[in-house]
Amino acid sequence: MTELEVVHETRYAYSAPVSLAQHLACLQPLADGWQRRLDFDLHIEPAPDFSEPGRDAYGNERLAFCILRPHERLLVRAASRLRIAPRFAALDAAAAPPWDELAQRLRYVARAPFEPALEFAQPSPYVPRLAELRDYGRPSFKPGRPLAEAAIELMHRIHADFKYEAASTAVDTPLAQVFEQRRGVCQDFAHLMAGVLRRFGLPARYVSGYLLTRAPEGGAAMLGADASHAWVQAWCPGTPGMPEDGWLDLDPTNDLIPGTGHVRVAVGRDYGDVTPLRGVIRGGGRHTLAVGVTTRLAGPVVASA
């Protein structure tokens, strides 16, 4: 197990006063049997006049808040302390069910039982259906191949074929452009991999979170570290060594299966479902935005007998 501390700070400076602001924050890490929240604090300046916590349809923690007083700056600082255990140490990818059997099972049949994971096999605003994605994925998805094995190979290929280049894309850069230019950032890599999996009828979730510069398991420095990060979960039910929910995390930016150096904050169809901070304001003029993330190892944790 590993104990991590994360501080995610967002600062807005406005050229004119903002008279009214409504925001939605998605900054509280997920909690389950492998990721335990030891502490979480969300500090906002100026203090909201109204705030309401809640969960979205995917189980992500959110906070809606309003500031009704004129202000020229906004600070949102999320501080988390977490204990993380490896989820995939016993994964047997070669023993996963065939990918095409799962895709066939998920096809629409009138009055068949509803499978919630099917939502993540559909196109979404940032991940449209592109013919070139299916063509790209064919070498990995041979008939009868184990799903987890195919998904891992796809991750390897994306990492090899696409170049990570900071500031090479924007939030709204179309996925088709990313595919054509063969470069992007972690958000693009996650959208790309999700798009390929979905073109084969397979559910794929977008994951937002953080990671250490170097994972506790060792290895090379991580790309996209010390900032918000993104990766993918492929649905691989029935695979030995997997969590019961069947979601396998895959980080194509760094070409690895996340261990204890990745912190999961939220899951959704794409970036639009898990944006860390969004909102609408009245006034403000022009603004500048500064975002900083610090992720550090707090120290190994030894489980008690």
ChimeraX commands (.cxc) that place a marker at each C-alpha (Angstrom):
marker #1 position 0.00,0.00,0.00 radius 0.5
marker #1 position 1.04,3.59,-0.61 radius 0.5
marker #1 position 0.00,6.82,1.04 radius 0.5
marker #1 position -0.19,9.90,-1.19 radius 0.5
marker #1 position -0.90,13.58,-0.69 radius 0.5
marker #1 position -2.31,15.70,-3.51 radius 0.5
marker #1 position -2.91,19.45,-3.69 radius 0.5
marker #1 position -4.79,20.77,-6.73 radius 0.5
marker #1 position -4.96,24.56,-6.88 radius 0.5
marker #1 position -6.90,26.64,-9.42 radius 0.5
marker #1 position -6.64,30.44,-9.54 radius 0.5
marker #1 position -8.65,32.85,-11.69 radius 0.5
marker #1 position -7.84,36.56,-11.94 radius 0.5
marker #1 position -10.41,38.81,-13.65 radius 0.5
marker #1 position -9.81,42.20,-15.27 radius 0.5
marker #1 position -13.19,43.44,-13.99 radius 0.5
marker #1 position -15.32,42.40,-11.01 radius 0.5
marker #1 position -17.45,39.28,-11.29 radius 0.5
marker #1 position -20.86,40.13,-9.85 radius 0.5
marker #1 position -22.28,36.58,-9.85 radius 0.5
marker #1 position -20.62,33.17,-10.20 radius 0.5
marker #1 position -21.96,29.62,-10.28 radius 0.5
marker #1 position -19.46,26.76,-10.34 radius 0.5
marker #1 position -19.36,22.98,-10.23 radius 0.5
marker #1 position -16.26,21.30,-8.80 radius 0.5
marker #1 position -15.32,17.65,-9.37 radius 0.5
marker #1 position -12.16,17.40,-7.27 radius 0.5
marker #1 position -12.81,14.85,-4.52 radius 0.5
marker #1 position -11.08,11.51,-5.22 radius 0.5
marker #1 position -13.12,8.34,-5.45 radius 0.5
marker #1 position -13.19,5.96,-2.50 radius 0.5
marker #1 position -13.46,2.18,-2.64 radius 0.5
marker #1 position -11.69,-0.95,-1.42 radius 0.5
marker #1 position -8.43,-0.01,-3.19 radius 0.5
marker #1 position -8.44,3.76,-2.74 radius 0.5
marker #1 position -9.24,5.05,0.73 radius 0.5
marker #1 position -9.66,8.76,1.44 radius 0.5
marker #1 position -7.93,9.59,4.71 radius 0.5
marker #1 position -8.60,13.32,4.44 radius 0.5
marker #1 position -10.07,15.80,1.98 radius 0.5
marker #1 position -10.45,19.56,2.22 radius 0.5
marker #1 position -11.82,21.95,-0.38 radius 0.5
marker #1 position -10.96,25.60,0.26 radius 0.5
marker #1 position -12.63,28.34,-1.80 radius 0.5
marker #1 position -11.90,32.10,-1.76 radius 0.5
marker #1 position -14.02,34.12,-1.62 radius 0.5
marker #1 position -16.16,31.84,0.51 radius 0.5
marker #1 position -19.30,30.70,-1.32 radius 0.5
marker #1 position -22.65,32.18,-0.31 radius 0.5
marker #1 position -24.24,28.83,-1.14 radius 0.5
marker #1 position -22.85,25.33,-1.68 radius 0.5
marker #1 position -24.40,21.90,-2.14 radius 0.5
marker #1 position -22.54,18.57,-2.32 radius 0.5
marker #1 position -23.85,15.69,-4.39 radius 0.5
marker #1 position -23.08,12.77,-6.67 radius 0.5
marker #1 position -23.53,12.49,-10.40 radius 0.5
marker #1 position -24.92,9.51,-12.32 radius 0.5
marker #1 position -21.50,7.81,-12.33 radius 0.5
marker #1 position -20.93,8.08,-8.57 radius 0.5
marker #1 position -18.50,11.00,-8.70 radius 0.5
marker #1 position -18.52,13.48,-5.81 radius 0.5
marker #1 position -19.38,17.04,-6.88 radius 0.5
marker #1 position -19.84,20.38,-5.18 radius 0.5
marker #1 position -22.04,23.10,-6.65 radius 0.5
marker #1 position -21.35,26.56,-5.24 radius 0.5
marker #1 position -22.38,30.17,-5.84 radius 0.5
marker #1 position -20.63,33.45,-5.05 radius 0.5
marker #1 position -23.06,36.36,-4.98 radius 0.5
marker #1 position -20.60,39.12,-4.03 radius 0.5
marker #1 position -18.37,41.06,-6.47 radius 0.5
marker #1 position -14.90,39.53,-6.70 radius 0.5
marker #1 position -11.85,39.89,-8.92 radius 0.5
marker #1 position -10.13,36.62,-7.97 radius 0.5
marker #1 position -11.16,33.04,-7.35 radius 0.5
marker #1 position -9.10,30.40,-5.57 radius 0.5
marker #1 position -10.14,26.74,-5.37 radius 0.5
marker #1 position -7.71,24.46,-3.53 radius 0.5
marker #1 position -8.40,20.75,-3.08 radius 0.5
marker #1 position -6.11,18.88,-0.66 radius 0.5
marker #1 position -6.35,15.09,-0.39 radius 0.5
marker #1 position -4.59,12.35,1.53 radius 0.5
marker #1 position -5.17,8.81,0.31 radius 0.5
marker #1 position -4.13,5.24,0.92 radius 0.5
marker #1 position -3.88,3.22,-2.29 radius 0.5
marker #1 position -3.54,-0.52,-2.80 radius 0.5
marker #1 position -2.66,-2.23,-6.11 radius 0.5
marker #1 position -5.78,-3.48,-7.88 radius 0.5
marker #1 position -4.30,-5.52,-10.72 radius 0.5
marker #1 position -1.34,-7.36,-9.17 radius 0.5
marker #1 position -2.99,-10.74,-9.87 radius 0.5
marker #1 position -4.33,-9.90,-13.34 radius 0.5
marker #1 position -4.25,-12.80,-15.83 radius 0.5
marker #1 position -4.93,-10.97,-19.10 radius 0.5
marker #1 position -4.49,-14.07,-21.27 radius 0.5
marker #1 position -7.32,-15.83,-19.41 radius 0.5
marker #1 position -9.87,-13.09,-20.14 radius 0.5
marker #1 position -12.99,-13.99,-22.13 radius 0.5
marker #1 position -12.82,-13.37,-25.90 radius 0.5
marker #1 position -13.54,-9.75,-26.80 radius 0.5
marker #1 position -15.94,-10.64,-29.61 radius 0.5
marker #1 position -18.10,-12.78,-27.30 radius 0.5
marker #1 position -18.53,-9.79,-24.96 radius 0.5
marker #1 position -19.28,-7.44,-27.87 radius 0.5
marker #1 position -21.90,-9.88,-29.17 radius 0.5
marker #1 position -23.48,-10.16,-25.71 radius 0.5
marker #1 position -23.82,-6.38,-25.53 radius 0.5
marker #1 position -25.67,-6.07,-28.83 radius 0.5
marker #1 position -29.23,-4.80,-28.59 radius 0.5
marker #1 position -31.87,-7.45,-28.10 radius 0.5
marker #1 position -35.49,-6.47,-27.46 radius 0.5
marker #1 position -36.54,-6.96,-23.81 radius 0.5
marker #1 position -33.09,-8.27,-22.83 radius 0.5
marker #1 position -31.77,-7.29,-19.35 radius 0.5
marker #1 position -30.12,-3.88,-19.27 radius 0.5
marker #1 position -26.34,-3.82,-18.81 radius 0.5
marker #1 position -25.20,-0.45,-17.31 radius 0.5
marker #1 position -21.71,-0.76,-18.84 radius 0.5
marker #1 position -23.28,-0.57,-22.30 radius 0.5
marker #1 position -23.57,3.22,-21.94 radius 0.5
marker #1 position -19.78,3.41,-22.18 radius 0.5
marker #1 position -19.74,1.58,-25.51 radius 0.5
marker #1 position -21.64,4.43,-27.17 radius 0.5
marker #1 position -20.21,7.59,-28.79 radius 0.5
marker #1 position -19.96,10.70,-26.61 radius 0.5
marker #1 position -19.36,14.41,-27.31 radius 0.5
marker #1 position -15.56,14.18,-27.19 radius 0.5
marker #1 position -15.38,10.62,-28.56 radius 0.5
marker #1 position -17.35,10.36,-31.82 radius 0.5
marker #1 position -17.53,7.26,-34.01 radius 0.5
marker #1 position -14.65,7.46,-36.48 radius 0.5
marker #1 position -14.10,4.79,-39.14 radius 0.5
marker #1 position -10.33,5.22,-38.91 radius 0.5
marker #1 position -10.37,4.15,-35.26 radius 0.5
marker #1 position -11.78,0.74,-36.12 radius 0.5
marker #1 position -9.19,0.33,-38.87 radius 0.5
marker #1 position -6.45,1.27,-36.40 radius 0.5
marker #1 position -7.65,-1.24,-33.82 radius 0.5
marker #1 position -8.01,-4.27,-36.08 radius 0.5
marker #1 position -4.45,-5.62,-35.56 radius 0.5
marker #1 position -5.14,-5.88,-31.81 radius 0.5
marker #1 position -8.65,-7.31,-31.99 radius 0.5
marker #1 position -8.29,-10.59,-33.83 radius 0.5
marker #1 position -11.31,-12.92,-33.54 radius 0.5
marker #1 position -11.34,-14.88,-30.30 radius 0.5
marker #1 position -8.50,-12.95,-28.65 radius 0.5
marker #1 position -8.78,-12.43,-24.86 radius 0.5
marker #1 position -10.24,-8.97,-24.25 radius 0.5
marker #1 position -7.76,-7.81,-21.58 radius 0.5
marker #1 position -4.82,-9.00,-23.68 radius 0.5
marker #1 position -6.13,-7.14,-26.75 radius 0.5
marker #1 position -6.77,-3.95,-24.77 radius 0.5
marker #1 position -3.26,-4.01,-23.30 radius 0.5
marker #1 position -1.72,-4.45,-26.74 radius 0.5
marker #1 position -3.81,-1.53,-28.01 radius 0.5
marker #1 position -2.42,0.58,-25.17 radius 0.5
marker #1 position 1.15,-0.38,-26.19 radius 0.5
marker #1 position 0.46,0.56,-29.82 radius 0.5
marker #1 position -1.05,3.96,-29.01 radius 0.5
marker #1 position 1.93,4.77,-26.80 radius 0.5
marker #1 position 4.32,3.81,-29.60 radius 0.5
marker #1 position 2.45,5.47,-32.47 radius 0.5
marker #1 position 1.42,8.77,-30.86 radius 0.5
marker #1 position 3.75,11.37,-29.41 radius 0.5
marker #1 position 3.06,13.05,-26.08 radius 0.5
marker #1 position 3.58,16.78,-26.66 radius 0.5
marker #1 position 2.50,19.35,-24.06 radius 0.5
marker #1 position 0.30,22.16,-25.40 radius 0.5
marker #1 position -0.03,20.42,-28.79 radius 0.5
marker #1 position -3.82,20.34,-28.46 radius 0.5
marker #1 position -6.59,22.23,-26.67 radius 0.5
marker #1 position -9.58,20.90,-24.73 radius 0.5
marker #1 position -11.77,21.20,-27.83 radius 0.5
marker #1 position -9.34,19.75,-30.39 radius 0.5
marker #1 position -11.35,17.20,-32.42 radius 0.5
marker #1 position -10.37,13.56,-32.00 radius 0.5
marker #1 position -10.03,13.21,-35.78 radius 0.5
marker #1 position -7.35,15.91,-35.75 radius 0.5
marker #1 position -5.48,14.19,-32.91 radius 0.5
marker #1 position -5.53,10.93,-34.86 radius 0.5
marker #1 position -4.25,12.63,-38.01 radius 0.5
marker #1 position -1.44,14.60,-36.38 radius 0.5
marker #1 position -0.33,11.64,-34.23 radius 0.5
marker #1 position 0.38,13.73,-31.16 radius 0.5
marker #1 position -1.45,15.10,-28.15 radius 0.5
marker #1 position -1.69,15.06,-24.36 radius 0.5
marker #1 position -3.06,12.54,-21.88 radius 0.5
marker #1 position -6.66,13.63,-22.47 radius 0.5
marker #1 position -6.25,12.93,-26.19 radius 0.5
marker #1 position -4.64,9.54,-25.59 radius 0.5
marker #1 position -7.52,8.56,-23.31 radius 0.5
marker #1 position -10.16,9.71,-25.78 radius 0.5
marker #1 position -8.35,7.91,-28.59 radius 0.5
marker #1 position -8.14,4.60,-26.75 radius 0.5
marker #1 position -11.76,4.83,-25.59 radius 0.5
marker #1 position -12.81,5.56,-29.16 radius 0.5
marker #1 position -11.06,2.48,-30.53 radius 0.5
marker #1 position -12.55,0.18,-27.89 radius 0.5
marker #1 position -16.05,1.56,-28.49 radius 0.5
marker #1 position -15.74,1.03,-32.25 radius 0.5
marker #1 position -15.50,-2.69,-31.45 radius 0.5
marker #1 position -18.61,-2.53,-29.26 radius 0.5
marker #1 position -16.61,-2.59,-26.01 radius 0.5
marker #1 position -17.31,-0.34,-23.00 radius 0.5
marker #1 position -14.55,2.13,-22.10 radius 0.5
marker #1 position -14.59,4.78,-19.38 radius 0.5
marker #1 position -12.56,7.98,-19.21 radius 0.5
marker #1 position -10.75,8.44,-15.89 radius 0.5
marker #1 position -9.53,11.75,-14.45 radius 0.5
marker #1 position -7.00,11.84,-11.66 radius 0.5
marker #1 position -3.38,12.39,-10.70 radius 0.5
marker #1 position -0.12,10.46,-10.68 radius 0.5
marker #1 position 3.32,10.68,-9.18 radius 0.5
marker #1 position 6.35,11.79,-11.16 radius 0.5
marker #1 position 7.70,8.29,-10.55 radius 0.5
marker #1 position 5.37,5.48,-9.56 radius 0.5
marker #1 position 6.13,3.71,-6.24 radius 0.5
marker #1 position 6.78,0.54,-8.24 radius 0.5
marker #1 position 9.79,2.27,-9.85 radius 0.5
marker #1 position 10.58,2.92,-13.49 radius 0.5
marker #1 position 10.90,5.95,-15.74 radius 0.5
marker #1 position 9.48,9.36,-15.00 radius 0.5
marker #1 position 5.77,9.56,-15.80 radius 0.5
marker #1 position 4.41,11.77,-18.58 radius 0.5
marker #1 position 1.60,14.06,-17.45 radius 0.5
marker #1 position 2.68,13.84,-13.82 radius 0.5
marker #1 position 2.36,16.67,-11.30 radius 0.5
marker #1 position -0.79,17.80,-13.11 radius 0.5
marker #1 position -4.28,16.50,-13.72 radius 0.5
marker #1 position -3.98,13.24,-15.62 radius 0.5
marker #1 position -6.32,11.04,-17.66 radius 0.5
marker #1 position -6.43,7.40,-18.66 radius 0.5
marker #1 position -8.96,4.69,-19.62 radius 0.5
marker #1 position -10.84,1.82,-18.05 radius 0.5
marker #1 position -11.75,-1.10,-20.30 radius 0.5
marker #1 position -14.60,-3.34,-19.13 radius 0.5
marker #1 position -13.22,-6.88,-18.84 radius 0.5
marker #1 position -15.75,-8.87,-16.78 radius 0.5
marker #1 position -14.81,-12.44,-15.94 radius 0.5
marker #1 position -11.06,-11.83,-16.16 radius 0.5
marker #1 position -9.06,-13.59,-13.40 radius 0.5
marker #1 position -7.39,-11.22,-10.93 radius 0.5
marker #1 position -9.74,-8.32,-11.69 radius 0.5
marker #1 position -11.90,-6.32,-9.25 radius 0.5
marker #1 position -15.52,-7.45,-9.17 radius 0.5
marker #1 position -16.70,-4.45,-11.19 radius 0.5
marker #1 position -14.61,-5.64,-14.15 radius 0.5
marker #1 position -12.98,-2.29,-14.99 radius 0.5
marker #1 position -9.32,-2.53,-16.00 radius 0.5
marker #1 position -7.29,0.72,-15.80 radius 0.5
marker #1 position -4.90,1.37,-18.69 radius 0.5
marker #1 position -2.67,4.41,-19.09 radius 0.5
marker #1 position -1.70,4.78,-22.79 radius 0.5
marker #1 position 0.27,7.98,-22.11 radius 0.5
marker #1 position 2.73,6.03,-19.97 radius 0.5
marker #1 position 2.13,2.54,-21.43 radius 0.5
marker #1 position 1.30,0.86,-18.13 radius 0.5
marker #1 position -1.41,-0.63,-15.97 radius 0.5
marker #1 position -1.80,1.85,-13.09 radius 0.5
marker #1 position -0.49,0.73,-9.74 radius 0.5
marker #1 position -0.35,2.71,-6.50 radius 0.5
marker #1 position 0.92,5.92,-8.10 radius 0.5
marker #1 position -2.37,6.79,-9.81 radius 0.5
marker #1 position -5.17,8.58,-7.95 radius 0.5
marker #1 position -8.67,8.21,-9.41 radius 0.5
marker #1 position -10.86,11.30,-9.05 radius 0.5
marker #1 position -13.79,10.65,-11.37 radius 0.5
marker #1 position -15.03,8.44,-14.23 radius 0.5
marker #1 position -17.29,9.28,-17.16 radius 0.5
marker #1 position -17.81,8.96,-20.89 radius 0.5
marker #1 position -15.16,11.59,-21.68 radius 0.5
marker #1 position -13.55,14.77,-20.36 radius 0.5
marker #1 position -16.83,16.66,-20.43 radius 0.5
marker #1 position -18.26,14.45,-17.67 radius 0.5
marker #1 position -15.35,14.94,-15.26 radius 0.5
marker #1 position -14.14,18.53,-15.78 radius 0.5
marker #1 position -12.43,19.53,-12.49 radius 0.5
marker #1 position -13.99,23.00,-12.35 radius 0.5
marker #1 position -16.58,24.59,-14.59 radius 0.5
marker #1 position -19.08,27.40,-14.25 radius 0.5
marker #1 position -20.75,30.55,-15.52 radius 0.5
marker #1 position -20.05,34.12,-14.42 radius 0.5
marker #1 position -21.53,37.56,-14.90 radius 0.5
marker #1 position -18.92,40.21,-15.63 radius 0.5
marker #1 position -15.22,39.61,-15.13 radius 0.5
marker #1 position -13.92,40.96,-18.43 radius 0.5
marker #1 position -10.83,39.06,-19.47 radius 0.5
marker #1 position -9.32,36.50,-17.15 radius 0.5
marker #1 position -6.13,34.59,-16.53 radius 0.5
marker #1 position -6.05,31.02,-15.26 radius 0.5
marker #1 position -3.30,29.28,-13.29 radius 0.5
marker #1 position -3.54,25.61,-12.30 radius 0.5
marker #1 position -1.01,23.74,-10.21 radius 0.5
marker #1 position -0.97,20.15,-8.92 radius 0.5
marker #1 position 1.45,18.68,-6.40 radius 0.5
marker #1 position 1.40,14.92,-5.83 radius 0.5
marker #1 position 3.82,13.46,-3.32 radius 0.5
marker #1 position 4.54,10.20,-1.62 radius 0.5
marker #1 position 3.64,10.45,2.04 radius 0.5
marker #1 position 5.32,7.16,2.86 radius 0.5
marker #1 position 4.67,3.40,2.51 radius 0.5
marker #1 position 1.95,1.93,4.68 radius 0.5
marker #1 position 2.32,-1.58,6.08 radius 0.5
marker #1 position -0.95,-3.37,6.67 radius 0.5
marker #1 position -1.42,-4.54,10.25 radius 0.5
marker #1 position -1.77,-8.23,10.96 radius 0.5
marker link #1:1,2 radius 0.2
marker link #1:2,3 radius 0.2
marker link #1:3,4 radius 0.2
marker link #1:4,5 radius 0.2
marker link #1:5,6 radius 0.2
marker link #1:6,7 radius 0.2
marker link #1:7,8 radius 0.2
marker link #1:8,9 radius 0.2
marker link #1:9,10 radius 0.2
marker link #1:10,11 radius 0.2
marker link #1:11,12 radius 0.2
marker link #1:12,13 radius 0.2
marker link #1:13,14 radius 0.2
marker link #1:14,15 radius 0.2
marker link #1:15,16 radius 0.2
marker link #1:16,17 radius 0.2
marker link #1:17,18 radius 0.2
marker link #1:18,19 radius 0.2
marker link #1:19,20 radius 0.2
marker link #1:20,21 radius 0.2
marker link #1:21,22 radius 0.2
marker link #1:22,23 radius 0.2
marker link #1:23,24 radius 0.2
marker link #1:24,25 radius 0.2
marker link #1:25,26 radius 0.2
marker link #1:26,27 radius 0.2
marker link #1:27,28 radius 0.2
marker link #1:28,29 radius 0.2
marker link #1:29,30 radius 0.2
marker link #1:30,31 radius 0.2
marker link #1:31,32 radius 0.2
marker link #1:32,33 radius 0.2
marker link #1:33,34 radius 0.2
marker link #1:34,35 radius 0.2
marker link #1:35,36 radius 0.2
marker link #1:36,37 radius 0.2
marker link #1:37,38 radius 0.2
marker link #1:38,39 radius 0.2
marker link #1:39,40 radius 0.2
marker link #1:40,41 radius 0.2
marker link #1:41,42 radius 0.2
marker link #1:42,43 radius 0.2
marker link #1:43,44 radius 0.2
marker link #1:44,45 radius 0.2
marker link #1:45,46 radius 0.2
marker link #1:46,47 radius 0.2
marker link #1:47,48 radius 0.2
marker link #1:48,49 radius 0.2
marker link #1:49,50 radius 0.2
marker link #1:50,51 radius 0.2
marker link #1:51,52 radius 0.2
marker link #1:52,53 radius 0.2
marker link #1:53,54 radius 0.2
marker link #1:54,55 radius 0.2
marker link #1:55,56 radius 0.2
marker link #1:56,57 radius 0.2
marker link #1:57,58 radius 0.2
marker link #1:58,59 radius 0.2
marker link #1:59,60 radius 0.2
marker link #1:60,61 radius 0.2
marker link #1:61,62 radius 0.2
marker link #1:62,63 radius 0.2
marker link #1:63,64 radius 0.2
marker link #1:64,65 radius 0.2
marker link #1:65,66 radius 0.2
marker link #1:66,67 radius 0.2
marker link #1:67,68 radius 0.2
marker link #1:68,69 radius 0.2
marker link #1:69,70 radius 0.2
marker link #1:70,71 radius 0.2
marker link #1:71,72 radius 0.2
marker link #1:72,73 radius 0.2
marker link #1:73,74 radius 0.2
marker link #1:74,75 radius 0.2
marker link #1:75,76 radius 0.2
marker link #1:76,77 radius 0.2
marker link #1:77,78 radius 0.2
marker link #1:78,79 radius 0.2
marker link #1:79,80 radius 0.2
marker link #1:80,81 radius 0.2
marker link #1:81,82 radius 0.2
marker link #1:82,83 radius 0.2
marker link #1:83,84 radius 0.2
marker link #1:84,85 radius 0.2
marker link #1:85,86 radius 0.2
marker link #1:86,87 radius 0.2
marker link #1:87,88 radius 0.2
marker link #1:88,89 radius 0.2
marker link #1:89,90 radius 0.2
marker link #1:90,91 radius 0.2
marker link #1:91,92 radius 0.2
marker link #1:92,93 radius 0.2
marker link #1:93,94 radius 0.2
marker link #1:94,95 radius 0.2
marker link #1:95,96 radius 0.2
marker link #1:96,97 radius 0.2
marker link #1:97,98 radius 0.2
marker link #1:98,99 radius 0.2
marker link #1:99,100 radius 0.2
marker link #1:100,101 radius 0.2
marker link #1:101,102 radius 0.2
marker link #1:102,103 radius 0.2
marker link #1:103,104 radius 0.2
marker link #1:104,105 radius 0.2
marker link #1:105,106 radius 0.2
marker link #1:106,107 radius 0.2
marker link #1:107,108 radius 0.2
marker link #1:108,109 radius 0.2
marker link #1:109,110 radius 0.2
marker link #1:110,111 radius 0.2
marker link #1:111,112 radius 0.2
marker link #1:112,113 radius 0.2
marker link #1:113,114 radius 0.2
marker link #1:114,115 radius 0.2
marker link #1:115,116 radius 0.2
marker link #1:116,117 radius 0.2
marker link #1:117,118 radius 0.2
marker link #1:118,119 radius 0.2
marker link #1:119,120 radius 0.2
marker link #1:120,121 radius 0.2
marker link #1:121,122 radius 0.2
marker link #1:122,123 radius 0.2
marker link #1:123,124 radius 0.2
marker link #1:124,125 radius 0.2
marker link #1:125,126 radius 0.2
marker link #1:126,127 radius 0.2
marker link #1:127,128 radius 0.2
marker link #1:128,129 radius 0.2
marker link #1:129,130 radius 0.2
marker link #1:130,131 radius 0.2
marker link #1:131,132 radius 0.2
marker link #1:132,133 radius 0.2
marker link #1:133,134 radius 0.2
marker link #1:134,135 radius 0.2
marker link #1:135,136 radius 0.2
marker link #1:136,137 radius 0.2
marker link #1:137,138 radius 0.2
marker link #1:138,139 radius 0.2
marker link #1:139,140 radius 0.2
marker link #1:140,141 radius 0.2
marker link #1:141,142 radius 0.2
marker link #1:142,143 radius 0.2
marker link #1:143,144 radius 0.2
marker link #1:144,145 radius 0.2
marker link #1:145,146 radius 0.2
marker link #1:146,147 radius 0.2
marker link #1:147,148 radius 0.2
marker link #1:148,149 radius 0.2
marker link #1:149,150 radius 0.2
marker link #1:150,151 radius 0.2
marker link #1:151,152 radius 0.2
marker link #1:152,153 radius 0.2
marker link #1:153,154 radius 0.2
marker link #1:154,155 radius 0.2
marker link #1:155,156 radius 0.2
marker link #1:156,157 radius 0.2
marker link #1:157,158 radius 0.2
marker link #1:158,159 radius 0.2
marker link #1:159,160 radius 0.2
marker link #1:160,161 radius 0.2
marker link #1:161,162 radius 0.2
marker link #1:162,163 radius 0.2
marker link #1:163,164 radius 0.2
marker link #1:164,165 radius 0.2
marker link #1:165,166 radius 0.2
marker link #1:166,167 radius 0.2
marker link #1:167,168 radius 0.2
marker link #1:168,169 radius 0.2
marker link #1:169,170 radius 0.2
marker link #1:170,171 radius 0.2
marker link #1:171,172 radius 0.2
marker link #1:172,173 radius 0.2
marker link #1:173,174 radius 0.2
marker link #1:174,175 radius 0.2
marker link #1:175,176 radius 0.2
marker link #1:176,177 radius 0.2
marker link #1:177,178 radius 0.2
marker link #1:178,179 radius 0.2
marker link #1:179,180 radius 0.2
marker link #1:180,181 radius 0.2
marker link #1:181,182 radius 0.2
marker link #1:182,183 radius 0.2
marker link #1:183,184 radius 0.2
marker link #1:184,185 radius 0.2
marker link #1:185,186 radius 0.2
marker link #1:186,187 radius 0.2
marker link #1:187,188 radius 0.2
marker link #1:188,189 radius 0.2
marker link #1:189,190 radius 0.2
marker link #1:190,191 radius 0.2
marker link #1:191,192 radius 0.2
marker link #1:192,193 radius 0.2
marker link #1:193,194 radius 0.2
marker link #1:194,195 radius 0.2
marker link #1:195,196 radius 0.2
marker link #1:196,197 radius 0.2
marker link #1:197,198 radius 0.2
marker link #1:198,199 radius 0.2
marker link #1:199,200 radius 0.2
marker link #1:200,201 radius 0.2
marker link #1:201,202 radius 0.2
marker link #1:202,203 radius 0.2
marker link #1:203,204 radius 0.2
marker link #1:204,205 radius 0.2
marker link #1:205,206 radius 0.2
marker link #1:206,207 radius 0.2
marker link #1:207,208 radius 0.2
marker link #1:208,209 radius 0.2
marker link #1:209,210 radius 0.2
marker link #1:210,211 radius 0.2
marker link #1:211,212 radius 0.2
marker link #1:212,213 radius 0.2
marker link #1:213,214 radius 0.2
marker link #1:214,215 radius 0.2
marker link #1:215,216 radius 0.2
marker link #1:216,217 radius 0.2
marker link #1:217,218 radius 0.2
marker link #1:218,219 radius 0.2
marker link #1:219,220 radius 0.2
marker link #1:220,221 radius 0.2
marker link #1:221,222 radius 0.2
marker link #1:222,223 radius 0.2
marker link #1:223,224 radius 0.2
marker link #1:224,225 radius 0.2
marker link #1:225,226 radius 0.2
marker link #1:226,227 radius 0.2
marker link #1:227,228 radius 0.2
marker link #1:228,229 radius 0.2
marker link #1:229,230 radius 0.2
marker link #1:230,231 radius 0.2
marker link #1:231,232 radius 0.2
marker link #1:232,233 radius 0.2
marker link #1:233,234 radius 0.2
marker link #1:234,235 radius 0.2
marker link #1:235,236 radius 0.2
marker link #1:236,237 radius 0.2
marker link #1:237,238 radius 0.2
marker link #1:238,239 radius 0.2
marker link #1:239,240 radius 0.2
marker link #1:240,241 radius 0.2
marker link #1:241,242 radius 0.2
marker link #1:242,243 radius 0.2
marker link #1:243,244 radius 0.2
marker link #1:244,245 radius 0.2
marker link #1:245,246 radius 0.2
marker link #1:246,247 radius 0.2
marker link #1:247,248 radius 0.2
marker link #1:248,249 radius 0.2
marker link #1:249,250 radius 0.2
marker link #1:250,251 radius 0.2
marker link #1:251,252 radius 0.2
marker link #1:252,253 radius 0.2
marker link #1:253,254 radius 0.2
marker link #1:254,255 radius 0.2
marker link #1:255,256 radius 0.2
marker link #1:256,257 radius 0.2
marker link #1:257,258 radius 0.2
marker link #1:258,259 radius 0.2
marker link #1:259,260 radius 0.2
marker link #1:260,261 radius 0.2
marker link #1:261,262 radius 0.2
marker link #1:262,263 radius 0.2
marker link #1:263,264 radius 0.2
marker link #1:264,265 radius 0.2
marker link #1:265,266 radius 0.2
marker link #1:266,267 radius 0.2
marker link #1:267,268 radius 0.2
marker link #1:268,269 radius 0.2
marker link #1:269,270 radius 0.2
marker link #1:270,271 radius 0.2
marker link #1:271,272 radius 0.2
marker link #1:272,273 radius 0.2
marker link #1:273,274 radius 0.2
marker link #1:274,275 radius 0.2
marker link #1:275,276 radius 0.2
marker link #1:276,277 radius 0.2
marker link #1:277,278 radius 0.2
marker link #1:278,279 radius 0.2
marker link #1:279,280 radius 0.2
marker link #1:280,281 radius 0.2
marker link #1:281,282 radius 0.2
marker link #1:282,283 radius 0.2
marker link #1:283,284 radius 0.2
marker link #1:284,285 radius 0.2
marker link #1:285,286 radius 0.2
marker link #1:286,287 radius 0.2
marker link #1:287,288 radius 0.2
marker link #1:288,289 radius 0.2
marker link #1:289,290 radius 0.2
marker link #1:290,291 radius 0.2
marker link #1:291,292 radius 0.2
marker link #1:292,293 radius 0.2
marker link #1:293,294 radius 0.2
marker link #1:294,295 radius 0.2
marker link #1:295,296 radius 0.2
marker link #1:296,297 radius 0.2
marker link #1:297,298 radius 0.2
marker link #1:298,299 radius 0.2
marker link #1:299,300 radius 0.2
marker link #1:300,301 radius 0.2
marker link #1:301,302 radius 0.2
marker link #1:302,303 radius 0.2
marker link #1:303,304 radius 0.2
marker link #1:304,305 radius 0.2
view
